[in-house]
Amino acid sequence: MSTQKSQQNITQIALFLVIGAIAPLLDTTMTNVALDTIMKSLHVSVNAVQWITTSYVLALGITVPVTGWATNWFDGKRLYLGALVVFLLGSLLSSWATTLPVLISGRIIQGAAAGMIVPLITTLVVQVAGSTGLGKLMAVVGMPAVLIPILGPTIGGYLIQALNWHWIFLINIPLVAISLVLLDWKMPAFPAPNRGKRLDLPSLALLASLFTFAIIGITRFSTGDHFTSQHVWLPLLVAAASLLAYVFYAYFQADKALVSLKLFKSPTFDAAVVILMLSGIAVNGAMFLLPLYLQNTRGLSVVWSGTYLIAQGVGLLLSRSQIGKLTDSIGARWVVLVAIVVAVAGTLPFVFFSASTSLWWVLLALFIRGIGQGGLTIPVMADSYTGLPKSLIAEATTATRMLQNIGGAMGTAVLATIIQHALPRVGLNAAYQTAFLWSVGFILVTAIPAWFLSHRSARH
C-alpha cells in the first residue's frame, strides 16, 4: 500500500512539473504560426524574422548544459520556480516589442528559461522515482511535449485572428502565474543530490559552440543556402570540431566535464540518444511539414490546419498510458519496433494523398501516426535512464535534450530543403509527397538502434 501511495505521489509531482512546462512549449508553436504576421507587422524580411525562432532555440540549447550542472548544486524546486519567473519576464518583453531587436531580446530570455524548465522536469522526476516505473512517468512527462505542438497552431491561430500577435506572448502571463502558485504550494523540495562537479567553463564553451554552430549551419541550409556554401559548411565544420574537442577534453578531464563519457558505456543509453536524434528528424520534421501540407495542398487556413492535427493528438492520448505500462513490463525494444511499423503506416499514406483525397482518410492517417509517435518517444526517454546512477541523471538529460533539439532542427531543415528542390521539377503536391517519403525513411532507420534498447530478459 505504501508503495502504491509513493507511486501516486511521484505521478502527482510529475503532473505539477508538467503544468509549469505548458507555457514554454505552447509559446514555441504559437510563435511559429505568427511569424508571417510579425514579419508584416514589423516590416522585416523572411531571413530577419527567422531569428525570432533561431535566437530562442540557441538560448535554449546553451542553457541546457548549465541546467545539468545547476541541478547538482541547487534545490530543484527553487531552480524551476526561478526559471518560470525568468520566462515570464521574457514573455512580457516580447509582448511589448514594437521592433525586431526588442522581440529577439525577449525571445532570448524566454529560450534561456525554457532551456532550464524542460530538462528539469525529466531530471527531477527520475531523481524521485529512480529507474522503476519510468515508462508510465515518461507518458505523463512527455504529454505536453507532443500534444502542445499539435494544439499550439490552433490556439495561436485563434489568438492572432481574434486579437493580434502580441497575445501569443501575453497569454503566458496567466499560465505562468497559475503554475507558480500551484508549484510553490504543492511541489516538494528537491535537495541537490551531488555537489561533486563545479561549473566547468571549457565544457560549457565547447558544448555551447557545438550546439550554436550546428543550429546556425542547419538553419542557413533550411533557408535556401546550398550545402556547398561556406555559410552552411563552415558552421557545421566548427560544430564537428567542437564535438571532437569536447570528447578529448571529457576523456582527459573526466572529473570536470559537464557531460561524462561514462554515459556512453551503456548500450541502452547509446541506442536511446541515436533514436531521439533520428526521431527528432522524423517527428519534428513532419510536425513542420503537416501544417504546410494541409494549408498549401488542401487550401486550409492556419486555424483549420491546426484543428485537423487534433486527430494525431487523439491517437497519441489513447496510446500513451498503454505504451508506458508496456515499456515498464517488457522493456523498450519491442514497443519501439512495433511503434515504428505503426508510425510508417500513418505516414506512408501521405506519399500517395492528393488534394482530392477524402478528409476521412487524412484524419485516419493522422490518428494512426499519433499512436506510433507515442511509441517512438515515451519508451526511448525512459530507456535512456535505465541502469544509470543518480549522479549521472542530470548529465544524461543534458545529452539527450541537446541531441533531440539538433535532430528536430535537422528534420525541419532537411524536409524544407527537399520541398524547395522538388517544387520546380514536380509541382507542389508531388514535392510534399517526396518529403513524406523521406520522413518514412528516417522512421525506418530508427529500427537499427531500437534493437539495442532494453527488453524483458535484460530487465529481470
N, C-alpha and C positions, 0 to 999 in steps of 0.2 A: 504493500500500500504506500509506503514511504517513497519507494522508487517511482511509482506512478505519479505521486504528488510532485516529486522532484522534476520528472519529465514535463509535467504540466507547467511548472514554474519556468523551466527553460524555454518552453514554447511561448509562454507569455512574454518573457524577456525579448525573445526573437521578434514577436509581433510589435512590441513597443519600439524596438530599434528600427524595424521596417517602416513604421509610421513616420519617423524622422527623415527617412530617405525619399519619401513621396515627392516633396517639393523639388529637390535637386534633379531627380530622374524625370519628373514631369516637365521641368523647365527646359531640359535639353531638347526634347522632342517638339515642344511648343515653339522654341526659338527657330528650329529648322523650318517649320511651317511658315514662320513670319518673315524669313529672310527677304523674299521678294517685296513684301510690303515695306520693310525697313529700308531696303535699297531705294525705293521710290520716294519714301518719306524724307530720307536724309540726303537724297540726290548724290549717291555714290555708285561706283562701278561694281560689277559682279565680283571681280578679283578683290576689291576692297572689302566688300560685305562678307566674303568668306572668312575674314579674320575674326568675325563675331563668334563663329564656331571654333575655328582653329586656336584662337587665344585661350578659350575655355578648356579645350582638350589638352593643350600644352601645360597650362597651370595645374590641371588635374593630375596629369602624368608626373610632373615634377614633385608634387606634394605626396604622392603615394609612398615613395621610399622614406620620406620624413615620418609619415604616419606609422610605418613599421617600426621605426626606432622609438617614436614617442609612446607607443602602446606599451613598450617595455619599461618606460621610465615614469609615466604619469597615470593617474587614475583614469580608466576608460570612460567613465561617466562624464567627468569634467571635460575631457577632450571632445567627446561627442557633442555636449551642450555648447561648448565654446565654438566648435566648427559650425553648428547651426546658427549661432549669433552672427558669425562672420558671413555666412551665406545670406542671412537676412540683410546685412549692410550692403553686400554686393547687389542684391535684388533691388534695394532702394535706389542705389546709384544708377543702375541700369534703367529703372523705370523713369528716372528724372532726365535721362540723356536726351539732348537735342542735337548732339554732334556725334560722329563716329568714334573719335578718341575717348570721349566720356563713356560711351556704351562699351567699348572694348575694355576700358579700365574696370568697369563694373563686372564684366564677364570674367576677367582675370581673377577678381576677388571671389566670385561665385565658384569658378573652377578649382581654385585652391582649397576652398571649403569642401566642395564635393569630393575632392581627392582624399580628404580625411574621413568624411562621413561614410562613403560607400565601403571602403575596405574595413573600417572599424566594425561594421555590422557583422561581417563574417568572422573577423578575428575574435571579437568579444563572445559571440555565440559558441565558437569552437573552444575557447578558453573555459567556458562554463560547462559545456557538455562533454568535453573530451572527444573520443572518436566513436562513441556509441550513439546510435540513432541519428547519424548525421544526414541520412537521406531524407528523412521526414523534416528535419530542421532546414535543410537547404531548399526544400519545397516551399517553406514559409519565407525564408530569407530571399530567395530568388524571385518571388512572385512579382514585386513591383518592377524589377529589372526587365522583365519580359512583357508584363501586362501594360505598363505605362507607355512604352514606345508604341503600343497599338492604340491606346486610348488618347494619348497626348495630341496627335494631329487633329482628332475630332474636337477635343476641348479647346485647343489653340485656335482652330478654325472658327469655332463659335465666338470666342472672345474677340478675335480680330474683326469678324463680321459685325458683331453687335456693338462693340466699343472701339478700341484701337489697339495697336501693337504694344503700347506701354502696359496694358493689362496682363500680358503674359508674364510680366515681372511683378506687377502689383498683387496678383493672385497668390504669390508666395508668402506675403506678409501674414494673412490669417492662417495659412497652412503651417508655417514655421512657428507662429505664436502658440497654436494648439499643441504642436509637437513638443515645444519647450515645457509647457505646463504639465503635460502628461508624463514626459520623461523625468522631469525633476521630482514629480510626485511618486511615480511608480517604479522607476528603474533603480536597481541596487548599485552600490559602488563596485568598481572593478579594479582592485588594487593591482599595481604594476607587478607582473609575475617574475621579471628578470631584469636586474639592473646591471648586467654584465657589460654591454657594449655602449660606448658613448657615440654621439653623432659624429660619424666619420665623414669629413668633408671631401676627401678624394673619392670615396664611394659615391657620395651624393652627386658630385660633379660628373663622374663618368656615367651614372645611371640617368641623370638629367640630360646629359649630352646624347646618350643613346636614344632616349625617348623623343627629345626635341627634334633632332635631325632626321630620325625615321619618319615622324609625323610630317615635317616640312617637305621632305622628299616625296612622300606618298601624296600629300595634298597638292603639290605642284603637278604631279603626274595626273591626278584626277581632274585638274582644272585646265588641262589642254597641252601641257608641255610633254614632249616626247621623252622616252626613257633615255635616249642618247644625249638629251640636252643636259648641260652642266648644272642647270637649275634643279634637275632631278638626281642625276648620279652622284654629284658632289656631296649633297647632304646625306644620301644613303651610304656613301663611302665613309663619311665621318661617323655615321651611326655604327657601321660594321667595325671600324677601328676602335670606337668607344667600347663596344661589346668585348672585343678581343682584349683590350687593355684592362677591362674590369675583371675578366676571367683570370688573367695573370695576377692582378692585384689581390683578388679574393683568394687565390691559391697561396700566395706568399704572405698575405696579411689576414689569415683566416679569422683571427680573434677580433679584428677591427671591421671587416667588410659588412655592409648593411644587409646583404643577402648572401647567406652562406652557401658554398658549393656542396655542402653536405646534403642539401635538399635533393640534389640531382642524383644521389646514390640510390634513391627509392624508385624502382621501376614504375610504380603506380603514379608517383608524382610526375615523372618524366612523360608518361603517356598522357596524363591529365593536362599538362601545360601545352603539349602539342595539339591535343584535341580542342582545348579552349581557344588556341590561336586559329586553328582551321575552322572551328565552328563560328568564331568571331567573323571570319571572312564570309562563311556561308549564311549565317543567321543575320548579322548586322548588314551585310551587303544586300541581302534580299529585303530587309526592312526598309532600306533606302530605295530599292527597286520597285517594290509593290505599289506604294502610293503614286509614284511617277507613272507606272504602267496603267493603273486604274484611271488616272487623270488624262494621260496622253492618248491611250488607245481606246478607252471606253468613254472618254469625254465627261468624267465625273468631276464635281467640284472638290475642293480641299476637304470640306466637311463630309461629303458623301464618301469619298475615298477612305477617310478615317473610319467612317461608320461601317463600311464593308469589312474592314480589318478586324472588327469586333468578333467576327466568325472565327478567326485564328485564336483570339483570346479565349473564346468559349472552349475550343478544343484543348487549349493549354490548361485551363482551370479544371476541366473534367479529368484530365490525366495526372495532374500534379501529385495528389495525395497517394495515388496508387504507385506512381513511379518512385516516390520517396520510400514507401513501405517495401517495394520490391528490391530497391537498392540496399536497404538495411538487411534484408533476409537472404538475398542470393549474390550480393556484390554488384559492381557496376558494369562488368563486361557484357553480359548478355542483355541487360537493359539498354545499354548504348547501341549494341549491334542491331537489336530489333528497332530501336528508335531511328537509326539510320535508314532502314528499309521504309519505315512509315514516313519519315521526312522526305525521302526521294519520291514516294508515292504521292505526297502532297505538293511537291514542287515540279515534278516532271510534266503534269498536265499543262502548265503554263508555257511549256515549249511548243505546245500544239494549239493553244487557245487563240482565237481571233477576236476581232471587235464584235462579231455577231454571235459568239458563244453564249449560251444561256447563262443568266445570272446565277442560277442554282448550281450549275457545275463549278463556277468560280468560287462560290461560298463553300461548297463541299470540299474543294481542294484546299482552301484556306483553313477549314476546320481540321482536316487531316494533318495539314502542315503544322498546326498548333500543337497537336498531340505529339508529333515527332520532335518538335522544338523543345518541349519539356524534357524529353528523354536525352537530349543532347547537352543539356546544361546542368540539371539537378544532380545526376549521378557523378558527373565529372568533377563538379565543385566539391562534392562530398569526398570523392576518392583522392583528391589532391592532398587531403589532410590525413589519410589513413596511415597509421603507424608512426606519425611524426611526434617527437617530444614537444611538450608545451612551449619550450623556449624557442622553437622554430616556427610556431604558428604565425606570428606577425610577419616573419620573413617570407613564409610561403604565400601569404596574402599579397605581399608586395610583388613577388614574382608573377603570380597568376594574374593579378589586375593589370600589370604593365603589358604582359603578352596579350591579354584579352583586348585591351584598348588598341594596341598596334594592329592586331588581327582585324578588329572592327573597322579601323581606318583603312586598312588594306582592302577589305571587302568592298567598301564604298568606292575606293579609287579604281580597283580592277574592273568592277562591273560598270562604272561610269565610263571608263575608257573603252570597254568592249562595245557599249552602245554608240559612243562617238565614232568609232572606227567602222562599225557595221551600218550605221544610219545612211551615209551617202550611197552605199552599194546595194543594200537590200530593202531599204524603207523602214518606217517606224515600227510596225508590228513585228517584222522579222528580226529587227535589231534587239528588241526586248526578248524575243524567243531565244536568240543566241545567248544573251546574258543569263537567262534562266537555265539554259543547258550547262553553262559554266558553273553556275551555282550548284547544280546537281552533281557535277564532277567533284567540287570541293567537299560536298557532303560524303560522297562515296570514299574519298581518300581517307576520311577520318576512321574508317573501319580498320586500317592498319595499326595505328596506335591503340585503338579500342581493345584489341586483343590482349594488350599488356595491362589492362585495368584489373582490379581485384575481382575474384569470383568466389563462390561459396567455399570451395576446398581450401582457398588461401586464407579465408577469414576464420574458419573454425578449426 
